[in-house]
Amino acid sequence: MHLELVPLLRVERELYHTPRGFARFRKYLATMQGGTNDVELLPLVALNPMGKEHVAAVLDALLALDAEAVAAEAAADAGRRLAGEAGSLKVGLVVADDAQGGWTQRELTDAKHRFEIDAALKRGWATVLLWSSETPSRETVRRETLAAIFRACYVRRHGEPRTLGQMLRQEGQVAAFAETPPPDRSVQELAAIRAVIDPRREETAYPVIIACLYGDAAAQAVGYPRLGLPEGAGFMLALHEALQGIGTRDEESGTRK
């Protein structure tokens, strides 16, 4: 598979040289469209065009880190590991503002980034989403780049997930490919999480999905019912199951139970 790292961080940083206001917003739209009628020619929907100085500071930190060189190395690694995959992808880093803006609600934005990517794939993009509330690191950039690339390939093969169970299988395989450390939870804690999630694997309702994947605090933050789950519960279980090979047979046979 052919993977191309497209430098976007300086493009994003350049937007913040324009004072906050309508002029910056117009520049943001023009940058995304690139002189075309395509509102998402560049994958900058998650970028907050009205972001404050903290977003510019994160962009500066990523540039100082040479984050796109790190991402390019990760993409090269992914390309070798996915040599049997057909097609090509453009890879770009985008900063989402979950720290001080009404533009982004983290869990809902994150869920869309993971599970609603058909439009980006049609344009050939695998978007690496980073967050303004987090201190940039080479490890995070590498992991999120690997995750974005594998997720794009997975969705191309299987389609966008609809049920909670499909989302768990997808994200477990994504996290394993991205070399995410195993969850720091006991067997008993994981079993308790599974007991809540197992009866809900066929659910398609977002209130249930958000609570199962992200935990009670995230569900409550967007007005959804709590299910008695810790932060990131579903993602921990998904990675654990992927590392244990649970669901692998279904994936290899092409089924989506």
C-alpha positions as CSV (number, residue, x, y, z in Angstrom):
1,M,0.0,0.0,0.0
2,H,1.2,3.5,-0.8
3,L,1.1,6.0,2.1
4,E,1.9,9.7,1.7
5,L,2.4,12.0,4.7
6,V,0.9,15.4,3.8
7,P,2.3,18.2,6.0
8,L,-0.7,20.0,7.5
9,L,0.6,21.4,10.8
10,R,2.1,24.6,9.3
11,V,-1.1,25.0,7.4
12,E,-3.1,24.8,10.6
13,R,-0.6,27.1,12.4
14,E,-0.8,29.7,9.6
15,L,-4.5,30.1,10.3
16,Y,-3.8,31.3,13.8
17,H,-1.7,34.2,12.5
18,T,-4.9,35.8,11.5
19,P,-6.7,37.4,14.5
20,R,-9.8,35.6,15.8
21,G,-12.9,36.6,14.0
22,F,-14.7,36.2,10.7
23,A,-11.6,36.8,8.6
24,R,-10.0,33.8,10.2
25,F,-13.1,31.7,9.7
26,R,-13.2,32.6,6.0
27,K,-9.5,31.7,5.7
28,Y,-10.2,28.4,7.4
29,L,-13.0,27.6,4.9
30,A,-10.8,28.6,2.0
31,T,-8.0,26.5,3.2
32,M,-10.2,23.4,3.5
33,Q,-11.7,23.9,0.1
34,G,-8.4,24.8,-1.6
35,G,-10.1,26.8,-4.4
36,T,-12.7,24.0,-5.1
37,N,-16.3,23.4,-4.1
38,D,-15.2,20.5,-1.9
39,V,-15.7,21.6,1.7
40,E,-13.3,18.9,2.9
41,L,-10.5,18.9,0.4
42,L,-8.2,19.0,3.4
43,P,-9.4,17.1,6.5
44,L,-9.6,20.0,8.9
45,V,-13.1,19.7,10.1
46,A,-12.0,18.9,13.7
47,L,-9.7,21.9,13.8
48,N,-11.2,24.8,15.8
49,P,-10.9,27.9,13.6
50,M,-11.8,30.1,16.6
51,G,-9.3,28.4,18.9
52,K,-7.3,30.5,21.4
53,E,-3.6,30.8,22.0
54,H,-3.4,27.3,23.6
55,V,-4.1,25.6,20.2
56,A,-1.4,27.6,18.5
57,A,1.0,26.6,21.4
58,V,0.2,22.9,20.8
59,L,0.8,23.4,17.1
60,D,4.1,25.1,17.9
61,A,5.1,22.2,20.2
62,L,4.3,19.6,17.5
63,L,6.3,21.5,14.9
64,A,9.2,21.8,17.4
65,L,8.9,18.0,18.0
66,D,9.1,17.4,14.2
67,A,5.9,15.5,14.7
68,E,5.4,15.0,10.9
69,A,8.7,13.3,10.6
70,V,7.7,11.0,13.4
71,A,4.4,10.4,11.6
72,A,6.2,9.8,8.3
73,E,8.4,7.1,10.0
74,A,5.3,5.5,11.5
75,A,3.6,5.5,8.0
76,A,6.6,3.9,6.5
77,D,6.4,1.2,9.2
78,A,2.7,0.7,8.6
79,G,3.3,0.5,4.9
80,R,5.7,-2.4,5.4
81,R,3.4,-4.2,7.8
82,L,0.4,-3.7,5.4
83,A,2.3,-4.5,2.2
84,G,-0.6,-6.8,1.1
85,E,-3.2,-4.0,1.2
86,A,-4.2,-2.4,-2.1
87,G,-4.6,1.3,-2.7
88,S,-3.1,4.4,-1.2
89,L,-3.8,6.9,1.6
90,K,-2.8,10.4,2.4
91,V,-1.9,10.9,6.1
92,G,-2.3,14.2,7.9
93,L,-2.1,15.4,11.5
94,V,-4.9,17.6,12.8
95,V,-5.3,19.2,16.3
96,A,-8.8,19.1,17.8
97,D,-9.5,21.6,20.5
98,D,-11.0,19.9,23.5
99,A,-9.5,22.3,26.1
100,Q,-11.2,25.6,25.8
101,G,-13.6,25.7,22.9
102,G,-17.3,24.9,22.3
103,W,-16.2,23.7,18.8
104,T,-15.3,20.2,20.2
105,Q,-16.9,17.7,22.6
106,R,-14.1,15.2,22.9
107,E,-16.0,11.9,23.1
108,L,-18.5,12.7,20.4
109,T,-15.7,14.0,18.1
110,D,-13.5,11.0,18.9
111,A,-16.3,8.6,18.1
112,K,-17.0,10.2,14.8
113,H,-13.3,10.1,14.0
114,R,-13.2,6.4,14.7
115,F,-16.5,5.2,13.3
116,E,-17.7,7.7,10.6
117,I,-14.8,7.9,8.2
118,D,-16.3,6.9,4.8
119,A,-16.3,10.6,3.6
120,A,-12.6,10.9,4.5
121,L,-11.8,7.6,2.8
122,K,-13.5,8.6,-0.4
123,R,-11.1,11.6,-0.5
124,G,-8.2,9.2,0.3
125,W,-7.4,10.5,3.8
126,A,-6.4,8.8,7.0
127,T,-6.5,11.6,9.6
128,V,-4.4,11.5,12.7
129,L,-6.3,13.3,15.4
130,L,-4.4,14.9,18.3
131,W,-5.8,16.9,21.2
132,S,-5.1,20.4,22.5
133,S,-5.5,19.3,26.1
134,E,-2.6,16.8,25.8
135,T,1.2,17.5,25.9
136,P,2.5,16.4,22.5
137,S,4.9,13.5,22.5
138,R,6.6,11.4,19.8
139,E,5.1,8.2,21.3
140,T,1.5,9.6,20.9
141,V,2.1,10.8,17.4
142,R,3.5,7.4,16.4
143,R,0.7,5.5,18.0
144,E,-2.1,7.7,16.6
145,T,-0.6,7.5,13.1
146,L,-0.4,3.8,13.1
147,A,-4.0,3.7,14.5
148,A,-5.4,6.0,11.8
149,I,-3.8,4.1,9.0
150,F,-4.9,0.6,10.2
151,R,-8.4,1.9,11.0
152,A,-8.7,3.3,7.4
153,C,-7.6,-0.1,6.0
154,Y,-10.0,-2.0,8.3
155,V,-13.0,0.2,7.3
156,R,-12.1,-0.3,3.7
157,R,-12.3,-4.0,4.2
158,H,-15.2,-4.3,6.5
159,G,-17.2,-1.1,6.2
160,E,-18.1,1.4,8.9
161,P,-19.1,-0.4,12.2
162,R,-22.8,0.0,13.2
163,T,-23.1,-2.1,16.4
164,L,-21.2,-1.8,19.6
165,G,-19.7,-5.2,19.0
166,Q,-18.4,-4.2,15.6
167,M,-16.9,-1.1,17.1
168,L,-15.2,-3.1,19.8
169,R,-13.7,-5.5,17.3
170,Q,-12.5,-2.7,15.1
171,E,-10.9,-0.7,17.8
172,G,-9.3,-3.7,19.5
173,Q,-7.5,-4.6,16.2
174,V,-6.6,-0.9,15.7
175,A,-5.1,-0.6,19.2
176,A,-3.2,-3.8,18.9
177,F,-1.7,-2.7,15.5
178,A,-0.7,0.6,17.0
179,E,1.2,-1.2,19.8
180,T,-1.0,0.3,22.5
181,P,0.1,-1.1,26.0
182,P,-2.2,-3.7,27.4
183,P,-4.9,-2.3,29.8
184,D,-3.6,-1.9,33.4
185,R,-6.6,-3.8,34.9
186,S,-7.0,-7.0,36.8
187,V,-8.8,-10.0,35.4
188,Q,-11.6,-9.3,37.8
189,E,-12.0,-5.7,36.6
190,L,-12.0,-6.7,33.0
191,A,-14.6,-9.4,33.7
192,A,-16.8,-6.8,35.4
193,I,-16.6,-4.6,32.4
194,R,-17.4,-7.5,30.1
195,A,-20.4,-8.4,32.2
196,V,-21.9,-4.9,31.5
197,I,-20.9,-4.8,27.8
198,D,-21.6,-8.3,26.6
199,P,-25.5,-8.0,26.7
200,R,-25.2,-4.8,24.7
201,R,-22.9,-5.8,21.8
202,E,-25.7,-5.6,19.3
203,E,-26.7,-2.1,20.4
204,T,-26.7,0.7,17.8
205,A,-28.0,3.5,20.0
206,Y,-25.3,6.1,20.7
207,P,-26.2,6.7,24.3
208,V,-25.4,3.0,25.0
209,I,-22.3,3.0,22.7
210,I,-20.8,6.1,24.3
211,A,-21.3,4.8,27.8
212,C,-19.9,1.4,27.0
213,L,-16.8,2.7,25.1
214,Y,-16.0,5.9,27.1
215,G,-17.4,5.2,30.5
216,D,-19.9,6.8,32.9
217,A,-18.2,10.3,33.2
218,A,-18.2,10.8,29.4
219,A,-21.8,9.5,29.1
220,Q,-23.0,11.9,31.9
221,A,-21.1,14.8,30.2
222,V,-23.4,14.5,27.2
223,G,-26.5,13.7,29.0
224,Y,-26.5,9.9,28.5
225,P,-27.3,7.3,31.2
226,R,-24.5,5.8,33.3
227,L,-23.9,2.1,33.1
228,G,-21.4,1.7,36.0
229,L,-18.3,1.7,33.8
230,P,-14.9,3.3,34.3
231,E,-13.2,5.7,31.9
232,G,-12.4,4.1,28.6
233,A,-14.0,0.8,29.6
234,G,-14.9,-0.5,26.2
235,F,-11.6,0.4,24.6
236,M,-9.7,-1.5,27.4
237,L,-11.9,-4.5,26.9
238,A,-11.5,-4.3,23.1
239,L,-7.7,-4.3,23.3
240,H,-7.7,-7.1,25.8
241,E,-9.9,-9.2,23.5
242,A,-7.7,-8.4,20.5
243,L,-4.5,-9.4,22.3
244,Q,-6.2,-12.6,23.4
245,G,-7.4,-13.3,19.8
246,I,-11.0,-13.1,20.7
247,G,-13.1,-12.4,17.6
248,T,-10.2,-13.1,15.2
249,R,-11.9,-16.0,13.6
250,D,-15.0,-13.9,12.8
251,E,-12.8,-11.2,11.2
252,E,-10.8,-13.7,9.1
253,S,-14.1,-15.3,7.8
254,G,-15.4,-11.8,7.0
255,T,-18.4,-12.0,9.4
256,R,-19.6,-9.1,11.5
257,K,-21.6,-10.7,14.3
